[in-house]
Amino acid sequence: MEKKLSIKPEKIAYLEKMQDIFKNNSYVIFCNFSLLPVKKFEELRTTVKEKNGNIKVIKTNITCIAAKKTLSFELPDEMFKQNTFIVYGTDEVSGIVKDLKLLQKSKTVSIKGAIFDGSFLPASAAEKLSDMPTRQELYGMLANICASPYTRFARVLNEVIAQLPRALNAVSKNK
């Protein structure tokens, strides 16, 4: 008699959740956290939430199956080894990667790689996402560019107005 395999409903629900994460987010960052204390992890979770991201400790085997079923490209096996969490979302990624790099400097977290804009990025390329300006920084740059002609015009007018007292002062010294 053949033994019938039954998959627990919780595992099926988790598989579907992970497939949903891979389908509906613009980035998914894989990180190793074996040396990260629980208190620091909770602080990271709060920081990521403030930046409209999500963080999840993954079940590596089920997540690997979900990735194979969902993604059009293959992820390296190292993404699913050791203690792994993912950071994912649809908003900007650079601020979150900056925070992860700070933890990486303290050797408590390491970025393994990322899925960004429909393709896989190895760890070195994923870390470079932190060099991208955040949305707020871009708004500031745009405002500076838009205000630049007006600022220059105001400086020219102020210089014209400042020249009059200087000229009067020079005339009075010559007399």
C-alpha positions as a Markdown table, in Angstrom:
| # | Residue | x | y | z |
|---|---|---|---|---|
| 1 | Met | 0.0 | 0.0 | 0.0 |
| 2 | Glu | 1.4 | 3.4 | -1.0 |
| 3 | Lys | 1.7 | 6.1 | 1.5 |
| 4 | Lys | -0.1 | 9.3 | 0.5 |
| 5 | Leu | 1.7 | 12.6 | 1.2 |
| 6 | Ser | -0.3 | 15.3 | 2.7 |
| 7 | Ile | 0.9 | 18.9 | 2.9 |
| 8 | Lys | -0.2 | 20.9 | 5.9 |
| 9 | Pro | -2.6 | 23.8 | 5.0 |
| 10 | Glu | -0.2 | 26.2 | 6.9 |
| 11 | Lys | 2.6 | 25.3 | 4.5 |
| 12 | Ile | 0.4 | 25.9 | 1.5 |
| 13 | Ala | -0.7 | 29.2 | 2.9 |
| 14 | Tyr | 2.9 | 30.2 | 3.5 |
| 15 | Leu | 3.9 | 29.1 | 0.0 |
| 16 | Glu | 1.1 | 31.3 | -1.4 |
| 17 | Lys | 2.1 | 34.2 | 0.8 |
| 18 | Met | 5.7 | 34.0 | -0.4 |
| 19 | Gln | 4.6 | 33.8 | -4.1 |
| 20 | Asp | 2.5 | 36.9 | -3.5 |
| 21 | Ile | 5.5 | 38.7 | -2.0 |
| 22 | Phe | 7.7 | 37.8 | -5.1 |
| 23 | Lys | 4.9 | 38.9 | -7.5 |
| 24 | Asn | 3.7 | 42.1 | -6.0 |
| 25 | Asn | 6.8 | 43.9 | -4.7 |
| 26 | Ser | 9.4 | 45.9 | -6.6 |
| 27 | Tyr | 12.2 | 44.7 | -4.4 |
| 28 | Val | 13.1 | 41.8 | -2.2 |
| 29 | Ile | 16.4 | 41.9 | -0.3 |
| 30 | Phe | 17.8 | 38.7 | 1.2 |
| 31 | Cys | 19.9 | 39.0 | 4.4 |
| 32 | Asn | 21.7 | 36.8 | 6.8 |
| 33 | Phe | 21.0 | 37.6 | 10.4 |
| 34 | Ser | 22.7 | 34.9 | 12.5 |
| 35 | Leu | 24.6 | 37.5 | 14.7 |
| 36 | Leu | 21.8 | 40.0 | 15.0 |
| 37 | Pro | 20.4 | 40.4 | 18.6 |
| 38 | Val | 16.6 | 40.3 | 18.9 |
| 39 | Lys | 16.5 | 43.9 | 20.2 |
| 40 | Lys | 18.4 | 45.2 | 17.1 |
| 41 | Phe | 16.1 | 43.1 | 14.9 |
| 42 | Glu | 13.0 | 44.7 | 16.4 |
| 43 | Glu | 14.6 | 48.2 | 15.9 |
| 44 | Leu | 15.3 | 47.3 | 12.3 |
| 45 | Arg | 11.7 | 46.1 | 11.9 |
| 46 | Thr | 10.5 | 49.5 | 13.2 |
| 47 | Thr | 12.9 | 51.4 | 10.9 |
| 48 | Val | 11.8 | 49.4 | 7.8 |
| 49 | Lys | 8.1 | 49.9 | 8.6 |
| 50 | Glu | 8.7 | 53.7 | 8.9 |
| 51 | Lys | 10.1 | 53.6 | 5.4 |
| 52 | Asn | 7.1 | 51.7 | 4.0 |
| 53 | Gly | 8.9 | 48.4 | 3.8 |
| 54 | Asn | 8.2 | 45.0 | 5.3 |
| 55 | Ile | 10.6 | 42.5 | 7.0 |
| 56 | Lys | 10.0 | 38.7 | 7.3 |
| 57 | Val | 12.1 | 35.9 | 8.6 |
| 58 | Ile | 11.7 | 33.2 | 6.0 |
| 59 | Lys | 11.3 | 29.4 | 6.0 |
| 60 | Thr | 14.0 | 28.8 | 3.5 |
| 61 | Asn | 12.8 | 25.5 | 1.9 |
| 62 | Ile | 9.3 | 26.8 | 1.2 |
| 63 | Thr | 10.5 | 30.2 | 0.1 |
| 64 | Cys | 12.9 | 28.5 | -2.4 |
| 65 | Ile | 10.0 | 26.5 | -3.9 |
| 66 | Ala | 7.9 | 29.7 | -4.1 |
| 67 | Ala | 10.7 | 31.5 | -5.9 |
| 68 | Lys | 11.1 | 28.7 | -8.4 |
| 69 | Lys | 7.4 | 28.7 | -9.1 |
| 70 | Thr | 7.0 | 32.5 | -9.3 |
| 71 | Leu | 10.2 | 34.0 | -10.7 |
| 72 | Ser | 11.3 | 33.8 | -14.4 |
| 73 | Phe | 14.9 | 33.5 | -13.3 |
| 74 | Glu | 16.9 | 31.3 | -11.0 |
| 75 | Leu | 18.0 | 32.5 | -7.6 |
| 76 | Pro | 21.4 | 31.2 | -6.2 |
| 77 | Asp | 21.1 | 28.5 | -3.5 |
| 78 | Glu | 22.9 | 30.7 | -1.0 |
| 79 | Met | 19.8 | 33.0 | -0.7 |
| 80 | Phe | 18.1 | 30.1 | 1.1 |
| 81 | Lys | 20.9 | 29.0 | 3.5 |
| 82 | Gln | 21.5 | 30.0 | 7.1 |
| 83 | Asn | 19.2 | 32.3 | 9.1 |
| 84 | Thr | 17.6 | 34.5 | 6.4 |
| 85 | Phe | 15.2 | 37.4 | 6.5 |
| 86 | Ile | 13.8 | 39.3 | 3.6 |
| 87 | Val | 13.0 | 43.0 | 3.3 |
| 88 | Tyr | 10.4 | 43.8 | 0.6 |
| 89 | Gly | 8.2 | 46.6 | -0.6 |
| 90 | Thr | 7.0 | 48.7 | -3.4 |
| 91 | Asp | 8.3 | 52.1 | -2.3 |
| 92 | Glu | 11.8 | 53.4 | -2.4 |
| 93 | Val | 14.6 | 51.0 | -1.5 |
| 94 | Ser | 17.7 | 53.2 | -1.0 |
| 95 | Gly | 16.9 | 54.3 | 2.6 |
| 96 | Ile | 16.3 | 50.7 | 3.7 |
| 97 | Val | 19.6 | 49.4 | 2.1 |
| 98 | Lys | 21.4 | 52.3 | 3.8 |
| 99 | Asp | 20.1 | 51.0 | 7.2 |
| 100 | Leu | 21.1 | 47.4 | 6.3 |
| 101 | Lys | 24.6 | 48.5 | 5.3 |
| 102 | Leu | 25.0 | 50.2 | 8.7 |
| 103 | Leu | 24.2 | 46.9 | 10.4 |
| 104 | Gln | 26.5 | 45.1 | 7.9 |
| 105 | Lys | 29.4 | 47.3 | 9.1 |
| 106 | Ser | 28.8 | 46.1 | 12.6 |
| 107 | Lys | 29.0 | 42.5 | 11.2 |
| 108 | Thr | 25.5 | 41.5 | 12.5 |
| 109 | Val | 23.7 | 41.4 | 9.2 |
| 110 | Ser | 25.0 | 40.6 | 5.7 |
| 111 | Ile | 23.2 | 41.3 | 2.5 |
| 112 | Lys | 23.1 | 38.2 | 0.4 |
| 113 | Gly | 21.5 | 39.6 | -2.7 |
| 114 | Ala | 18.3 | 41.2 | -4.0 |
| 115 | Ile | 15.5 | 41.0 | -6.5 |
| 116 | Phe | 15.1 | 44.5 | -7.9 |
| 117 | Asp | 12.9 | 45.6 | -10.8 |
| 118 | Gly | 12.4 | 42.0 | -12.1 |
| 119 | Ser | 16.1 | 40.8 | -12.0 |
| 120 | Phe | 18.5 | 39.3 | -9.5 |
| 121 | Leu | 21.3 | 41.5 | -8.0 |
| 122 | Pro | 24.3 | 39.9 | -6.2 |
| 123 | Ala | 25.3 | 41.3 | -2.8 |
| 124 | Ser | 27.7 | 43.9 | -4.2 |
| 125 | Ala | 25.1 | 45.3 | -6.7 |
| 126 | Ala | 22.4 | 45.2 | -4.0 |
| 127 | Glu | 24.5 | 47.3 | -1.7 |
| 128 | Lys | 24.9 | 49.9 | -4.4 |
| 129 | Leu | 21.2 | 50.6 | -4.2 |
| 130 | Ser | 22.0 | 52.7 | -1.1 |
| 131 | Asp | 23.8 | 55.1 | -3.4 |
| 132 | Met | 20.6 | 56.0 | -5.1 |
| 133 | Pro | 19.0 | 59.2 | -3.7 |
| 134 | Thr | 15.7 | 58.8 | -1.7 |
| 135 | Arg | 12.5 | 60.3 | -3.0 |
| 136 | Gln | 12.9 | 63.2 | -0.5 |
| 137 | Glu | 16.5 | 63.9 | -1.7 |
| 138 | Leu | 15.2 | 63.9 | -5.3 |
| 139 | Tyr | 12.5 | 66.4 | -4.4 |
| 140 | Gly | 15.1 | 68.6 | -2.8 |
| 141 | Met | 17.3 | 68.4 | -5.8 |
| 142 | Leu | 14.4 | 69.2 | -8.1 |
| 143 | Ala | 13.4 | 72.2 | -5.9 |
| 144 | Asn | 16.9 | 73.5 | -6.0 |
| 145 | Ile | 17.1 | 73.2 | -9.8 |
| 146 | Cys | 13.7 | 75.0 | -10.1 |
| 147 | Ala | 14.7 | 77.8 | -7.6 |
| 148 | Ser | 18.2 | 78.3 | -9.1 |
| 149 | Pro | 17.3 | 80.9 | -11.7 |
| 150 | Tyr | 15.3 | 82.9 | -9.2 |
| 151 | Thr | 18.1 | 82.7 | -6.6 |
| 152 | Arg | 20.6 | 83.9 | -9.1 |
| 153 | Phe | 18.3 | 86.8 | -10.2 |
| 154 | Ala | 17.9 | 87.9 | -6.6 |
| 155 | Arg | 21.6 | 87.8 | -6.1 |
| 156 | Val | 22.2 | 90.0 | -9.2 |
| 157 | Leu | 19.5 | 92.5 | -7.9 |
| 158 | Asn | 21.1 | 92.6 | -4.5 |
| 159 | Glu | 24.5 | 93.2 | -6.0 |
| 160 | Val | 23.1 | 96.2 | -8.1 |
| 161 | Ile | 21.6 | 97.6 | -4.9 |
| 162 | Ala | 24.8 | 97.1 | -3.0 |
| 163 | Gln | 26.9 | 98.8 | -5.6 |
| 164 | Leu | 25.2 | 102.2 | -5.0 |
| 165 | Pro | 26.5 | 102.6 | -1.4 |
| 166 | Arg | 29.9 | 101.4 | -2.5 |
| 167 | Ala | 30.1 | 104.0 | -5.3 |
| 168 | Leu | 28.9 | 106.8 | -3.0 |
| 169 | Asn | 31.5 | 105.8 | -0.4 |
| 170 | Ala | 34.3 | 105.8 | -3.1 |
| 171 | Val | 33.2 | 109.3 | -4.3 |
| 172 | Ser | 33.2 | 110.7 | -0.7 |
| 173 | Lys | 36.7 | 109.3 | -0.1 |
| 174 | Asn | 38.0 | 111.0 | -3.3 |
| 175 | Lys | 36.8 | 114.5 | -2.2 |
